[in-house]
Amino acid sequence: MKAQQLCFMGSHQVEIREQQLPSLQPDQVLVKNLYSAISAGTEMLVYRGQLPTAMSLDESLGASEAQTINYPTQYGYACVGRIEEVGQDVGVDWVGKTVFSFQPHASHHVCAIDGVILLPEGVDPKDAVFLANMETAVNLVQDGNPRLGERVVVLGQGIVGLLVSSVLAEFPLADLYAVESIDGRRKLAGQAGVQATFSPEADKEINVLQEKLKLNEVCGGADVVFELTGSPTSLNLAVDLSAYSGRIVVGSWYGTKSGNINLGERFHRNRIAIISSQVSTISPELSGRWDKARRFSVVWGLIQRCQPSQFVSHNLEFAKAAEAYRLLDDSPQNTAQIIFDYRD
């Protein structure tokens, strides 16, 4: 059968193309998508042509394994759909099941049965489309290792920032603050459980944040700062807000972007640690006790409690894909999360 597939044709160019799907192999299934979610951080790098061309899109995702950035290219990794057909080695009881898959945006796709994740009973498909981002949030929080009574700041309240804030709101922290310039996202941060949100563009607000963090006192400052803005220059603010021996967890993927970071002064004297956090792997400190299955079990529980579909700002039919990326590029202040809707 044929599928409608989203293709990135070059910088700021996307098209929906009709492509013939391969025949089902014995261990494969055909999935008709219900929803897929745009990953505004990574996908906008693809859309803008800002990804390093020498590296694969994501070695941990089967659909993107060994796929380098050569246009035209497909991308995306958050689809929820129903299984319509199964190969001869797959039980027929899978037909009609609702599943998540790490696949590019498309109306239908074919993949191995071990490449889909069955939705737990009671999980709404529109919430389930956040599985990949919630897994990222769990990985970030595990790498930051927040402790009882600590002060934590989240820089950036895009969808990953909002989910990280939602997870952190369950911890017995002394303080949980966010930094975000977009008004709509600041309101969502409150829904996520953040105590207060400050604009990085307002010196007075940052001064208030510094006072709340008791930055100029002994044992003052943020114990953990999560950098999730997508802008490497935000690392300077992260350093400025950090406590002695504080941890800065970098969850942003900057692509080809770089920035001037001040590694003297506060950074040099305060033994601040910068931690690279990426969801494709599990921290070596945890990998002896944690695997993907255990992490996903935690993620599903958080999705049920958080109901992240509350953060969806735009539910667009797939035919409006080009409009979706233009909106993210031109008016990010008007978006939180865009999902494509494939339902008839």
C-alpha positions as CSV (number, residue, x, y, z in Angstrom):
1,M,0.0,0.0,0.0
2,K,1.0,3.7,-0.3
3,A,1.7,6.1,2.6
4,Q,1.9,9.8,2.9
5,Q,5.3,10.6,4.2
6,L,6.9,13.9,5.4
7,C,10.2,14.8,3.7
8,F,12.6,17.5,4.6
9,M,13.7,18.7,1.1
10,G,16.3,21.2,2.2
11,S,16.6,24.3,4.5
12,H,13.1,25.5,5.3
13,Q,11.5,23.1,2.8
14,V,9.1,20.3,3.6
15,E,6.9,18.2,1.4
16,I,4.4,15.4,1.8
17,R,5.2,12.6,-0.6
18,E,3.2,9.5,-1.5
19,Q,5.5,6.5,-1.3
20,Q,4.9,2.7,-1.8
21,L,5.5,0.8,1.5
22,P,7.5,-2.4,1.4
23,S,5.7,-5.8,1.7
24,L,5.4,-7.1,5.2
25,Q,8.2,-9.4,6.3
26,P,7.3,-12.3,8.7
27,D,8.3,-10.3,11.8
28,Q,6.8,-7.0,10.7
29,V,3.6,-5.0,11.3
30,L,1.7,-2.3,9.3
31,V,0.7,0.6,11.5
32,K,-1.8,3.4,10.7
33,N,-0.8,6.4,12.7
34,L,-3.3,8.4,14.8
35,Y,-0.9,11.1,16.0
36,S,2.7,12.1,15.7
37,A,4.5,14.8,17.6
38,I,7.0,17.3,16.3
39,S,10.2,17.5,18.3
40,A,10.7,21.2,18.1
41,G,14.3,21.2,19.2
42,T,15.9,18.5,16.9
43,E,13.4,18.8,14.1
44,M,13.9,22.5,13.7
45,L,17.6,21.9,13.4
46,V,16.8,19.6,10.5
47,Y,14.3,22.1,9.1
48,R,16.8,24.9,9.3
49,G,19.8,22.9,8.0
50,Q,21.7,23.3,11.2
51,L,22.6,19.6,11.9
52,P,26.2,18.3,11.4
53,T,26.2,16.4,8.1
54,A,28.8,13.9,9.2
55,M,26.8,12.3,12.0
56,S,23.7,10.0,11.9
57,L,20.4,11.4,13.0
58,D,20.1,9.0,16.0
59,E,21.9,5.7,16.2
60,S,19.5,4.5,18.9
61,L,16.4,4.7,16.7
62,G,16.0,2.0,14.2
63,A,14.3,4.2,11.6
64,S,17.2,6.7,11.8
65,E,20.1,4.3,12.3
66,A,23.0,5.2,10.0
67,Q,20.9,7.9,8.3
68,T,23.0,10.9,7.8
69,I,21.8,14.4,7.1
70,N,21.4,14.4,3.3
71,Y,18.3,16.0,1.8
72,P,15.7,14.9,1.1
73,T,15.4,13.1,4.4
74,Q,12.7,11.8,6.7
75,Y,12.7,12.5,10.4
76,G,10.5,12.3,13.5
77,Y,10.4,9.8,16.3
78,A,7.1,10.0,18.2
79,C,4.2,8.2,16.5
80,V,1.1,6.5,18.0
81,G,-1.1,4.4,15.8
82,R,-3.0,1.1,15.4
83,I,-1.7,-2.1,13.9
84,E,-3.7,-3.0,10.8
85,E,-1.8,-6.0,9.4
86,V,0.8,-8.4,10.8
87,G,3.4,-10.7,9.2
88,Q,3.1,-14.4,9.5
89,D,5.3,-14.7,12.5
90,V,3.4,-12.1,14.5
91,G,0.3,-13.2,16.5
92,V,-3.0,-12.0,14.9
93,D,-4.0,-10.7,18.4
94,W,-1.8,-7.7,17.7
95,V,-4.2,-6.5,15.0
96,G,-6.1,-3.5,16.4
97,K,-3.6,-2.8,19.2
98,T,-2.6,0.8,19.8
99,V,1.2,1.2,19.9
100,F,4.0,3.8,20.1
101,S,6.9,3.7,17.6
102,F,10.0,5.7,17.0
103,Q,9.2,6.4,13.3
104,P,9.3,9.5,11.0
105,H,6.0,11.4,10.4
106,A,3.8,9.4,8.0
107,S,0.3,8.2,7.6
108,H,1.4,4.6,7.8
109,H,4.7,2.7,8.4
110,V,6.0,-0.8,8.4
111,C,8.4,-1.9,11.1
112,A,9.4,-5.0,13.1
113,I,7.1,-6.0,15.9
114,D,9.9,-5.4,18.4
115,G,10.0,-1.8,17.2
116,V,6.6,-1.0,18.7
117,I,5.6,-0.4,22.3
118,L,2.2,-1.4,23.4
119,L,0.2,1.4,25.2
120,P,-0.8,0.4,28.7
121,E,-4.5,0.2,29.4
122,G,-6.0,3.6,30.1
123,V,-3.4,5.7,28.4
124,D,-4.9,8.2,26.0
125,P,-3.1,8.1,22.5
126,K,-2.7,11.8,22.6
127,D,-0.8,11.6,25.9
128,A,1.2,8.5,24.6
129,V,2.7,10.5,21.8
130,F,4.8,12.2,24.4
131,L,6.5,8.9,25.3
132,A,9.9,9.9,23.7
133,N,10.0,13.3,25.3
134,M,8.9,12.0,28.7
135,E,11.7,9.4,28.5
136,T,14.1,12.3,27.8
137,A,12.8,14.1,30.8
138,V,13.3,11.0,33.1
139,N,16.8,10.6,31.7
140,L,17.6,14.3,32.4
141,V,16.3,14.1,36.0
142,Q,18.1,10.9,36.7
143,D,21.4,12.5,35.4
144,G,20.8,15.6,37.5
145,N,20.0,13.5,40.6
146,P,18.1,16.1,42.6
147,R,18.2,15.5,46.3
148,L,15.9,16.3,49.3
149,G,15.8,20.0,50.0
150,E,17.8,21.1,47.0
151,R,17.2,24.2,44.9
152,V,16.6,23.5,41.2
153,V,16.3,25.8,38.1
154,V,15.1,24.7,34.7
155,L,16.2,27.0,31.8
156,G,13.7,26.7,29.0
157,Q,10.0,25.7,29.1
158,G,9.6,24.1,25.7
159,I,8.0,20.7,25.9
160,V,11.0,18.9,27.3
161,G,11.4,21.7,29.9
162,L,7.8,21.5,30.9
163,L,8.0,17.7,31.3
164,V,11.2,18.0,33.3
165,S,9.4,20.5,35.5
166,S,6.5,18.2,35.9
167,V,8.8,15.4,37.0
168,L,10.7,17.6,39.4
169,A,7.5,18.9,40.9
170,E,7.1,15.4,42.4
171,F,10.4,15.7,44.3
172,P,10.7,17.1,47.9
173,L,12.7,20.1,46.7
174,A,13.2,23.3,48.6
175,D,12.6,25.4,45.5
176,L,11.8,24.7,41.8
177,Y,12.1,27.7,39.5
178,A,12.1,28.1,35.7
179,V,13.5,30.7,33.3
180,E,11.5,31.3,30.1
181,S,11.0,34.4,28.0
182,I,7.7,33.4,26.3
183,D,4.6,34.3,28.3
184,G,2.5,31.4,27.2
185,R,5.1,28.9,28.3
186,R,5.5,30.7,31.6
187,K,1.8,30.0,32.3
188,L,2.3,26.4,31.3
189,A,5.2,26.2,33.7
190,G,2.9,27.0,36.5
191,Q,0.6,24.2,35.4
192,A,3.6,21.9,35.5
193,G,4.3,22.7,39.1
194,V,7.0,25.4,39.0
195,Q,6.9,27.8,41.9
196,A,7.9,30.8,39.9
197,T,9.2,31.6,36.4
198,F,11.5,34.4,35.4
199,S,12.3,36.0,32.1
200,P,16.0,35.9,31.0
201,E,15.5,39.2,29.2
202,A,14.6,41.1,32.3
203,D,17.5,42.0,34.6
204,K,15.2,42.8,37.5
205,E,13.6,39.3,37.3
206,I,16.9,37.5,37.2
207,N,18.0,39.6,40.2
208,V,14.9,38.4,42.0
209,L,15.7,34.8,41.0
210,Q,19.3,35.2,42.4
211,E,17.8,36.5,45.7
212,K,15.5,33.6,45.9
213,L,18.4,31.2,45.3
214,K,20.3,33.1,48.1
215,L,23.2,33.3,45.6
216,N,25.3,35.7,47.7
217,E,25.0,33.7,50.9
218,V,27.1,30.8,52.1
219,C,25.7,27.6,50.7
220,G,23.5,29.7,48.3
221,G,22.8,29.1,44.6
222,A,21.1,26.4,42.6
223,D,22.2,22.9,43.4
224,V,21.0,21.7,39.9
225,V,20.4,23.7,36.7
226,F,18.9,22.1,33.7
227,E,19.8,23.8,30.4
228,L,17.0,23.0,27.9
229,T,16.8,26.2,25.8
230,G,18.6,25.0,22.7
231,S,20.9,28.0,23.0
232,P,24.5,27.4,24.1
233,T,24.8,31.0,25.4
234,S,22.3,30.0,28.1
235,L,25.2,28.1,29.7
236,N,26.5,31.4,31.0
237,L,23.3,32.0,33.0
238,A,23.4,28.4,34.2
239,V,26.9,29.0,35.6
240,D,25.9,32.3,37.1
241,L,23.0,30.6,39.0
242,S,24.9,27.6,40.2
243,A,26.0,26.9,43.8
244,Y,29.4,25.7,44.8
245,S,29.8,22.2,43.4
246,G,26.5,22.6,41.6
247,R,25.5,20.5,38.6
248,I,24.5,21.8,35.2
249,V,22.7,19.2,33.1
250,V,22.8,20.0,29.4
251,G,19.8,18.4,27.6
252,S,19.9,20.7,24.5
253,W,21.3,19.5,21.2
254,Y,22.9,22.6,19.7
255,G,23.7,21.1,16.3
256,T,26.2,23.3,14.5
257,K,25.6,26.2,16.9
258,S,28.3,27.3,19.4
259,G,28.6,30.0,21.9
260,N,31.2,31.9,24.0
261,I,31.0,30.4,27.5
262,N,32.8,32.0,30.5
263,L,34.7,29.1,32.1
264,G,36.6,31.5,34.4
265,E,35.4,33.3,37.5
266,R,32.5,31.5,39.1
267,F,32.9,28.3,37.1
268,H,36.6,27.9,37.8
269,R,36.4,28.7,41.5
270,N,33.2,26.8,42.3
271,R,33.9,23.3,41.1
272,I,30.8,23.4,38.9
273,A,30.1,20.2,37.0
274,I,28.6,20.2,33.5
275,I,26.8,17.0,32.6
276,S,26.0,15.9,29.1
277,S,22.6,14.1,29.1
278,Q,21.2,12.3,26.1
279,V,18.4,9.8,26.2
280,S,19.9,7.2,23.8
281,T,21.9,5.7,26.6
282,I,21.6,5.2,30.3
283,S,24.1,6.7,32.7
284,P,26.9,4.3,33.6
285,E,26.1,4.8,37.2
286,L,22.6,3.4,36.6
287,S,23.1,0.9,33.8
288,G,23.8,-2.0,36.1
289,R,20.3,-1.7,37.6
290,W,18.4,0.2,34.9
291,D,17.5,-0.8,31.4
292,K,15.1,0.7,28.8
293,A,12.2,-1.5,30.0
294,R,12.5,-0.3,33.5
295,R,12.8,3.3,32.4
296,F,9.7,3.0,30.2
297,S,7.7,1.6,33.1
298,V,8.5,4.8,35.0
299,V,7.7,6.9,32.0
300,W,4.3,5.5,31.5
301,G,3.4,6.1,35.1
302,L,4.5,9.8,34.8
303,I,2.5,10.2,31.6
304,Q,-0.7,8.9,33.3
305,R,-0.1,11.3,36.2
306,C,1.0,14.3,34.2
307,Q,-1.4,14.0,31.2
308,P,1.0,15.9,28.9
309,S,-1.6,16.5,26.2
310,Q,-2.5,19.5,28.3
311,F,0.6,21.1,26.7
312,V,-0.6,20.7,23.1
313,S,-1.0,24.1,21.5
314,H,-1.8,22.9,18.0
315,N,-3.5,19.8,16.7
316,L,-3.0,20.0,12.9
317,E,-4.0,17.7,10.1
318,F,-1.0,16.1,8.4
319,A,-1.7,18.0,5.2
320,K,-0.7,21.2,7.0
321,A,2.8,20.1,7.9
322,A,4.5,22.9,6.1
323,E,2.4,25.4,8.0
324,A,3.4,23.7,11.3
325,Y,7.2,24.1,10.7
326,R,6.7,27.7,9.5
327,L,4.8,28.5,12.7
328,L,7.6,27.0,14.8
329,D,10.2,28.9,12.8
330,D,8.4,32.3,12.7
331,S,6.3,32.4,15.8
332,P,7.7,30.0,18.5
333,Q,6.1,32.3,21.1
334,N,2.7,31.0,19.9
335,T,3.5,27.3,20.2
336,A,4.1,24.8,23.0
337,Q,3.6,21.5,21.3
338,I,2.4,20.7,17.7
339,I,1.1,17.3,16.9
340,F,-0.1,15.9,13.6
341,D,-3.6,14.3,13.5
342,Y,-4.0,11.4,11.0
343,R,-7.5,10.4,12.0
344,D,-10.0,10.2,9.2
